[in-house]
């Protein structure tokens, strides 16, 4: 089919077939990437509603990409047909190939530009299972710190506290050299019961110098009603009060007796 297009012998039916092939290829590629990410982050607690929204957006983006390529290739073919009909210029194989390449390059650059403008993704500390689901503000890495040391486990002695840290954060909006950040904390047991919930730990003290805001941390304390040898889900959300950036951290800890 590509050879037929290059030689200017495409008809309406063949363009439609090309569109269907591109639709299939784009959507299969998109869902393959989606499935691969789920395979990597198999223990990440994805929410059903968010998953449905992601799938719908993924289908829309992949289909739009396929439609855009098909339309642009159709325009190239129509222009070539019109020029040949008038016998003004005979577009050679190389010129038409370059035109198609330029169209695809423009689409790729546009997609990259859009990706840079809206940064979304997930990062994970493989040693602790700590994850960061981010949008429009991105952490360089995530880690747990206890007694001024980075820990590679989630066993926390009952009564001790630890820090949940997002380091080298970028993407927050700056006003007059300051950034404004919120921090919400929720701790639940394995049955879903809420043990602690704070809507904004930074309330009243949420303005920071731009250089200090690249290191976002939340202190998490353990104690009653927690029990030894029980697991608890810790969820911390940082958000940009000047913009629309957000980082959602999740980790499961095990409460142990003081060694």
BALOBA-1460 file (C-alpha; in Angstrom, 3 decimals):
// residues 259
<rec num="1" residu="x" x="0.000" y="0.000" z="0.000"/>
<rec num="2" residu="x" x="2.887" y="2.371" z="0.761"/>
<rec num="3" residu="x" x="4.309" y="1.808" z="-2.724"/>
<rec num="4" residu="x" x="0.865" y="2.516" z="-4.205"/>
<rec num="5" residu="x" x="0.641" y="5.776" z="-2.245"/>
<rec num="6" residu="x" x="4.111" y="6.907" z="-3.281"/>
<rec num="7" residu="x" x="3.280" y="6.293" z="-6.936"/>
<rec num="8" residu="x" x="0.049" y="8.300" z="-6.643"/>
<rec num="9" residu="x" x="-2.363" y="5.426" z="-7.316"/>
<rec num="10" residu="x" x="-4.409" y="5.612" z="-4.109"/>
<rec num="11" residu="x" x="-8.206" y="5.817" z="-4.354"/>
<rec num="12" residu="x" x="-10.867" y="6.631" z="-1.756"/>
<rec num="13" residu="x" x="-11.309" y="3.007" z="-0.699"/>
<rec num="14" residu="x" x="-7.575" y="2.525" z="-0.214"/>
<rec num="15" residu="x" x="-7.308" y="5.713" z="1.857"/>
<rec num="16" residu="x" x="-10.078" y="4.382" z="4.088"/>
<rec num="17" residu="x" x="-8.239" y="1.077" z="4.427"/>
<rec num="18" residu="x" x="-5.088" y="2.995" z="5.337"/>
<rec num="19" residu="x" x="-7.027" y="4.900" z="7.998"/>
<rec num="20" residu="x" x="-8.316" y="1.648" z="9.521"/>
<rec num="21" residu="x" x="-4.806" y="0.192" z="9.563"/>
<rec num="22" residu="x" x="-3.447" y="3.303" z="11.281"/>
<rec num="23" residu="x" x="-6.308" y="3.230" z="13.805"/>
<rec num="24" residu="x" x="-5.516" y="-0.372" z="14.640"/>
<rec num="25" residu="x" x="-1.760" y="0.198" z="14.842"/>
<rec num="26" residu="x" x="-2.021" y="3.346" z="17.017"/>
<rec num="27" residu="x" x="-4.548" y="1.869" z="19.438"/>
<rec num="28" residu="x" x="-2.744" y="-1.468" z="19.745"/>
<rec num="29" residu="x" x="0.517" y="0.380" z="20.434"/>
<rec num="30" residu="x" x="-1.169" y="2.614" z="23.002"/>
<rec num="31" residu="x" x="-2.829" y="-0.242" z="24.867"/>
<rec num="32" residu="x" x="0.389" y="-2.266" z="24.738"/>
<rec num="33" residu="x" x="2.201" y="0.576" z="26.527"/>
<rec num="34" residu="x" x="-0.726" y="0.861" z="28.966"/>
<rec num="35" residu="x" x="-0.555" y="-2.859" z="29.737"/>
<rec num="36" residu="x" x="3.228" y="-2.779" z="30.058"/>
<rec num="37" residu="x" x="3.025" y="0.012" z="32.657"/>
<rec num="38" residu="x" x="0.451" y="-1.991" z="34.613"/>
<rec num="39" residu="x" x="2.780" y="-4.998" z="34.483"/>
<rec num="40" residu="x" x="5.654" y="-2.929" z="35.923"/>
<rec num="41" residu="x" x="3.489" y="-1.312" z="38.609"/>
<rec num="42" residu="x" x="1.363" y="-4.405" z="39.291"/>
<rec num="43" residu="x" x="1.051" y="-3.638" z="43.029"/>
<rec num="44" residu="x" x="0.148" y="0.033" z="42.562"/>
<rec num="45" residu="x" x="-3.433" y="0.681" z="43.829"/>
<rec num="46" residu="x" x="-5.078" y="2.046" z="40.676"/>
<rec num="47" residu="x" x="-8.604" y="3.419" z="41.101"/>
<rec num="48" residu="x" x="-11.335" y="2.121" z="38.776"/>
<rec num="49" residu="x" x="-12.694" y="5.567" z="37.847"/>
<rec num="50" residu="x" x="-9.257" y="6.901" z="36.957"/>
<rec num="51" residu="x" x="-8.545" y="3.777" z="34.918"/>
<rec num="52" residu="x" x="-11.714" y="4.252" z="32.867"/>
<rec num="53" residu="x" x="-10.810" y="7.893" z="32.223"/>
<rec num="54" residu="x" x="-7.264" y="6.920" z="31.196"/>
<rec num="55" residu="x" x="-8.526" y="4.249" z="28.790"/>
<rec num="56" residu="x" x="-10.985" y="6.684" z="27.177"/>
<rec num="57" residu="x" x="-8.291" y="9.348" z="26.812"/>
<rec num="58" residu="x" x="-5.836" y="6.791" z="25.444"/>
<rec num="59" residu="x" x="-8.329" y="5.670" z="22.787"/>
<rec num="60" residu="x" x="-9.146" y="9.290" z="21.890"/>
<rec num="61" residu="x" x="-5.497" y="10.313" z="21.546"/>
<rec num="62" residu="x" x="-4.508" y="7.223" z="19.532"/>
<rec num="63" residu="x" x="-7.529" y="7.579" z="17.236"/>
<rec num="64" residu="x" x="-6.896" y="11.311" z="16.761"/>
<rec num="65" residu="x" x="-3.276" y="10.612" z="15.900"/>
<rec num="66" residu="x" x="-4.315" y="8.025" z="13.294"/>
<rec num="67" residu="x" x="-6.960" y="10.363" z="11.861"/>
<rec num="68" residu="x" x="-4.474" y="13.253" z="11.644"/>
<rec num="69" residu="x" x="-1.944" y="11.152" z="9.746"/>
<rec num="70" residu="x" x="-4.651" y="9.841" z="7.385"/>
<rec num="71" residu="x" x="-6.011" y="13.314" z="6.655"/>
<rec num="72" residu="x" x="-2.572" y="14.773" z="6.012"/>
<rec num="73" residu="x" x="-1.648" y="11.879" z="3.709"/>
<rec num="74" residu="x" x="-4.946" y="12.376" z="1.879"/>
<rec num="75" residu="x" x="-4.173" y="16.094" z="1.455"/>
<rec num="76" residu="x" x="-0.714" y="15.257" z="0.090"/>
<rec num="77" residu="x" x="-2.276" y="12.797" z="-2.358"/>
<rec num="78" residu="x" x="-4.937" y="15.318" z="-3.455"/>
<rec num="79" residu="x" x="-2.350" y="18.023" z="-4.030"/>
<rec num="80" residu="x" x="-0.244" y="15.606" z="-6.060"/>
<rec num="81" residu="x" x="-3.289" y="14.583" z="-8.088"/>
<rec num="82" residu="x" x="-4.275" y="18.205" z="-8.752"/>
<rec num="83" residu="x" x="-0.770" y="19.133" z="-9.879"/>
<rec num="84" residu="x" x="-0.487" y="16.131" z="-12.170"/>
<rec num="85" residu="x" x="-3.938" y="16.895" z="-13.592"/>
<rec num="86" residu="x" x="-2.854" y="20.352" z="-14.610"/>
<rec num="87" residu="x" x="0.419" y="19.032" z="-16.034"/>
<rec num="88" residu="x" x="2.299" y="21.837" z="-14.265"/>
<rec num="89" residu="x" x="4.778" y="19.894" z="-12.184"/>
<rec num="90" residu="x" x="5.485" y="16.204" z="-11.933"/>
<rec num="91" residu="x" x="6.292" y="15.369" z="-8.330"/>
<rec num="92" residu="x" x="8.986" y="12.724" z="-8.174"/>
<rec num="93" residu="x" x="9.194" y="9.765" z="-5.833"/>
<rec num="94" residu="x" x="11.770" y="11.533" z="-3.640"/>
<rec num="95" residu="x" x="9.796" y="14.787" z="-3.256"/>
<rec num="96" residu="x" x="6.653" y="12.946" z="-2.249"/>
<rec num="97" residu="x" x="8.559" y="10.743" z="0.177"/>
<rec num="98" residu="x" x="10.101" y="13.831" z="1.772"/>
<rec num="99" residu="x" x="6.633" y="15.431" z="2.051"/>
<rec num="100" residu="x" x="5.270" y="12.390" z="3.900"/>
<rec num="101" residu="x" x="8.315" y="12.336" z="6.147"/>
<rec num="102" residu="x" x="7.863" y="16.006" z="7.005"/>
<rec num="103" residu="x" x="4.203" y="15.420" z="7.884"/>
<rec num="104" residu="x" x="5.095" y="12.583" z="10.257"/>
<rec num="105" residu="x" x="7.965" y="14.610" z="11.760"/>
<rec num="106" residu="x" x="5.637" y="17.547" z="12.457"/>
<rec num="107" residu="x" x="3.174" y="15.233" z="14.197"/>
<rec num="108" residu="x" x="5.907" y="13.679" z="16.327"/>
<rec num="109" residu="x" x="7.320" y="17.069" z="17.326"/>
<rec num="110" residu="x" x="3.817" y="18.300" z="18.168"/>
<rec num="111" residu="x" x="3.230" y="15.250" z="20.331"/>
<rec num="112" residu="x" x="6.560" y="15.759" z="22.101"/>
<rec num="113" residu="x" x="5.741" y="19.401" z="22.697"/>
<rec num="114" residu="x" x="2.401" y="18.464" z="24.204"/>
<rec num="115" residu="x" x="4.077" y="15.885" z="26.417"/>
<rec num="116" residu="x" x="6.501" y="18.482" z="27.729"/>
<rec num="117" residu="x" x="3.690" y="20.891" z="28.471"/>
<rec num="118" residu="x" x="1.724" y="18.350" z="30.498"/>
<rec num="119" residu="x" x="3.966" y="16.021" z="32.488"/>
<rec num="120" residu="x" x="2.234" y="12.920" z="33.847"/>
<rec num="121" residu="x" x="3.574" y="9.620" z="35.038"/>
<rec num="122" residu="x" x="4.433" y="7.263" z="37.867"/>
<rec num="123" residu="x" x="7.701" y="6.729" z="39.707"/>
<rec num="124" residu="x" x="8.476" y="3.971" z="42.162"/>
<rec num="125" residu="x" x="11.119" y="3.118" z="44.743"/>
<rec num="126" residu="x" x="11.599" y="-0.608" z="44.107"/>
<rec num="127" residu="x" x="13.129" y="-1.217" z="47.547"/>
<rec num="128" residu="x" x="10.142" y="0.058" z="49.550"/>
<rec num="129" residu="x" x="7.280" y="0.033" z="47.052"/>
<rec num="130" residu="x" x="6.775" y="3.778" z="47.560"/>
<rec num="131" residu="x" x="5.103" y="5.233" z="44.482"/>
<rec num="132" residu="x" x="4.545" y="8.752" z="43.173"/>
<rec num="133" residu="x" x="1.752" y="9.402" z="40.699"/>
<rec num="134" residu="x" x="2.412" y="12.893" z="39.364"/>
<rec num="135" residu="x" x="0.812" y="15.469" z="37.110"/>
<rec num="136" residu="x" x="2.372" y="18.811" z="36.082"/>
<rec num="137" residu="x" x="4.962" y="18.635" z="38.888"/>
<rec num="138" residu="x" x="7.499" y="15.816" z="38.770"/>
<rec num="139" residu="x" x="9.783" y="14.385" z="41.463"/>
<rec num="140" residu="x" x="13.273" y="13.276" z="40.524"/>
<rec num="141" residu="x" x="13.046" y="10.350" z="42.943"/>
<rec num="142" residu="x" x="10.999" y="9.215" z="45.958"/>
<rec num="143" residu="x" x="12.308" y="7.764" z="49.202"/>
<rec num="144" residu="x" x="11.640" y="6.998" z="52.862"/>
<rec num="145" residu="x" x="13.876" y="8.473" z="55.549"/>
<rec num="146" residu="x" x="14.066" y="7.497" z="59.227"/>
<rec num="147" residu="x" x="16.555" y="8.730" z="61.823"/>
<rec num="148" residu="x" x="18.253" y="10.824" z="59.110"/>
<rec num="149" residu="x" x="18.954" y="7.735" z="57.002"/>
<rec num="150" residu="x" x="17.348" y="6.548" z="53.770"/>
<rec num="151" residu="x" x="15.683" y="3.199" z="54.470"/>
<rec num="152" residu="x" x="15.143" y="0.350" z="52.015"/>
<rec num="153" residu="x" x="12.333" y="-1.362" z="53.935"/>
<rec num="154" residu="x" x="8.886" y="-0.529" z="55.319"/>
<rec num="155" residu="x" x="9.198" y="-1.964" z="58.844"/>
<rec num="156" residu="x" x="8.537" y="0.967" z="61.169"/>
<rec num="157" residu="x" x="8.839" y="0.539" z="64.959"/>
<rec num="158" residu="x" x="5.567" y="1.466" z="66.671"/>
<rec num="159" residu="x" x="5.910" y="4.953" z="68.135"/>
<rec num="160" residu="x" x="8.578" y="6.047" z="65.670"/>
<rec num="161" residu="x" x="8.155" y="8.523" z="62.826"/>
<rec num="162" residu="x" x="9.574" y="8.624" z="59.312"/>
<rec num="163" residu="x" x="9.730" y="11.022" z="56.381"/>
<rec num="164" residu="x" x="8.097" y="10.447" z="53.022"/>
<rec num="165" residu="x" x="10.214" y="12.448" z="50.579"/>
<rec num="166" residu="x" x="9.957" y="13.659" z="46.994"/>
<rec num="167" residu="x" x="13.389" y="14.925" z="45.965"/>
<rec num="168" residu="x" x="14.356" y="17.216" z="43.069"/>
<rec num="169" residu="x" x="10.771" y="18.249" z="42.381"/>
<rec num="170" residu="x" x="10.237" y="20.454" z="39.335"/>
<rec num="171" residu="x" x="7.305" y="22.049" z="37.539"/>
<rec num="172" residu="x" x="5.721" y="24.196" z="40.261"/>
<rec num="173" residu="x" x="4.519" y="27.720" z="39.460"/>
<rec num="174" residu="x" x="6.631" y="30.519" z="40.921"/>
<rec num="175" residu="x" x="5.329" y="33.922" z="42.020"/>
<rec num="176" residu="x" x="7.771" y="36.562" z="43.272"/>
<rec num="177" residu="x" x="10.368" y="33.896" z="43.956"/>
<rec num="178" residu="x" x="7.949" y="31.840" z="46.053"/>
<rec num="179" residu="x" x="5.978" y="28.645" z="45.594"/>
<rec num="180" residu="x" x="2.914" y="27.540" z="47.557"/>
<rec num="181" residu="x" x="2.440" y="23.873" z="48.407"/>
<rec num="182" residu="x" x="-0.268" y="21.884" z="50.178"/>
<rec num="183" residu="x" x="0.204" y="18.507" z="51.870"/>
<rec num="184" residu="x" x="-2.585" y="16.040" z="52.718"/>
<rec num="185" residu="x" x="-2.045" y="12.853" z="54.747"/>
<rec num="186" residu="x" x="-4.253" y="9.787" z="55.193"/>
<rec num="187" residu="x" x="-3.479" y="6.545" z="57.027"/>
<rec num="188" residu="x" x="-5.789" y="3.546" z="56.752"/>
<rec num="189" residu="x" x="-5.646" y="-0.047" z="57.962"/>
<rec num="190" residu="x" x="-6.020" y="-3.075" z="55.700"/>
<rec num="191" residu="x" x="-9.800" y="-3.043" z="56.190"/>
<rec num="192" residu="x" x="-10.055" y="0.505" z="54.856"/>
<rec num="193" residu="x" x="-10.687" y="2.150" z="58.223"/>
<rec num="194" residu="x" x="-9.242" y="5.665" z="58.426"/>
<rec num="195" residu="x" x="-6.885" y="6.074" z="61.384"/>
<rec num="196" residu="x" x="-5.705" y="9.579" z="60.524"/>
<rec num="197" residu="x" x="-6.662" y="12.155" z="57.924"/>
<rec num="198" residu="x" x="-5.215" y="15.656" z="57.561"/>
<rec num="199" residu="x" x="-6.471" y="17.825" z="54.698"/>
<rec num="200" residu="x" x="-3.484" y="20.210" z="54.662"/>
<rec num="201" residu="x" x="-0.535" y="19.875" z="57.012"/>
<rec num="202" residu="x" x="1.056" y="22.988" z="55.478"/>
<rec num="203" residu="x" x="-1.978" y="25.244" z="56.025"/>
<rec num="204" residu="x" x="-0.847" y="28.697" z="57.189"/>
<rec num="205" residu="x" x="2.791" y="27.850" z="56.405"/>
<rec num="206" residu="x" x="2.558" y="26.955" z="52.730"/>
<rec num="207" residu="x" x="4.878" y="29.563" z="51.184"/>
<rec num="208" residu="x" x="8.442" y="28.484" z="50.436"/>
<rec num="209" residu="x" x="11.431" y="29.880" z="48.608"/>
<rec num="210" residu="x" x="11.676" y="28.399" z="45.131"/>
<rec num="211" residu="x" x="15.040" y="26.729" z="45.846"/>
<rec num="212" residu="x" x="13.699" y="25.082" z="49.035"/>
<rec num="213" residu="x" x="10.615" y="23.583" z="47.396"/>
<rec num="214" residu="x" x="12.504" y="21.029" z="45.312"/>
<rec num="215" residu="x" x="12.598" y="18.801" z="48.420"/>
<rec num="216" residu="x" x="9.058" y="18.023" z="49.586"/>
<rec num="217" residu="x" x="8.698" y="15.924" z="52.725"/>
<rec num="218" residu="x" x="5.910" y="14.798" z="55.018"/>
<rec num="219" residu="x" x="6.489" y="13.512" z="58.550"/>
<rec num="220" residu="x" x="4.453" y="10.381" z="59.303"/>
<rec num="221" residu="x" x="4.132" y="9.320" z="62.944"/>
<rec num="222" residu="x" x="3.085" y="5.891" z="64.191"/>
<rec num="223" residu="x" x="1.337" y="4.977" z="67.435"/>
<rec num="224" residu="x" x="-2.082" y="4.134" z="68.821"/>
<rec num="225" residu="x" x="-4.469" y="2.832" z="67.558"/>
<rec num="226" residu="x" x="-1.871" y="1.021" z="65.412"/>
<rec num="227" residu="x" x="-0.959" y="-2.515" z="66.454"/>
<rec num="228" residu="x" x="2.234" y="-4.518" z="66.166"/>
<rec num="229" residu="x" x="2.687" y="-6.692" z="63.099"/>
<rec num="230" residu="x" x="-0.153" y="-4.959" z="61.258"/>
<rec num="231" residu="x" x="0.125" y="-3.249" z="57.879"/>
<rec num="232" residu="x" x="-1.104" y="0.278" z="57.151"/>
<rec num="233" residu="x" x="-1.546" y="2.231" z="53.919"/>
<rec num="234" residu="x" x="-0.054" y="5.717" z="53.924"/>
<rec num="235" residu="x" x="-1.186" y="8.208" z="51.270"/>
<rec num="236" residu="x" x="0.383" y="11.668" z="50.979"/>
<rec num="237" residu="x" x="-0.644" y="14.249" z="48.394"/>
<rec num="238" residu="x" x="1.383" y="17.367" z="47.596"/>
<rec num="239" residu="x" x="-0.194" y="19.975" z="45.330"/>
<rec num="240" residu="x" x="0.801" y="23.282" z="43.788"/>
<rec num="241" residu="x" x="-1.472" y="26.041" z="45.118"/>
<rec num="242" residu="x" x="-0.312" y="28.459" z="42.401"/>
<rec num="243" residu="x" x="-0.852" y="25.954" z="39.601"/>
<rec num="244" residu="x" x="-2.444" y="22.592" z="38.882"/>
<rec num="245" residu="x" x="0.487" y="20.298" z="39.694"/>
<rec num="246" residu="x" x="0.053" y="17.325" z="42.024"/>
<rec num="247" residu="x" x="2.063" y="14.401" z="43.417"/>
<rec num="248" residu="x" x="0.262" y="11.475" z="45.059"/>
<rec num="249" residu="x" x="2.481" y="9.198" z="47.135"/>
<rec num="250" residu="x" x="1.404" y="5.778" z="48.393"/>
<rec num="251" residu="x" x="3.219" y="3.193" z="50.486"/>
<rec num="252" residu="x" x="2.274" y="0.312" z="52.791"/>
<rec num="253" residu="x" x="4.182" y="0.067" z="56.078"/>
<rec num="254" residu="x" x="4.388" y="-2.678" z="58.685"/>
<rec num="255" residu="x" x="4.255" y="-1.692" z="62.325"/>
<rec num="256" residu="x" x="6.806" y="-3.648" z="64.380"/>
<rec num="257" residu="x" x="8.000" y="-3.765" z="67.989"/>
<rec num="258" residu="x" x="10.971" y="-1.579" z="68.833"/>
<rec num="259" residu="x" x="14.032" y="-3.761" z="68.112"/>
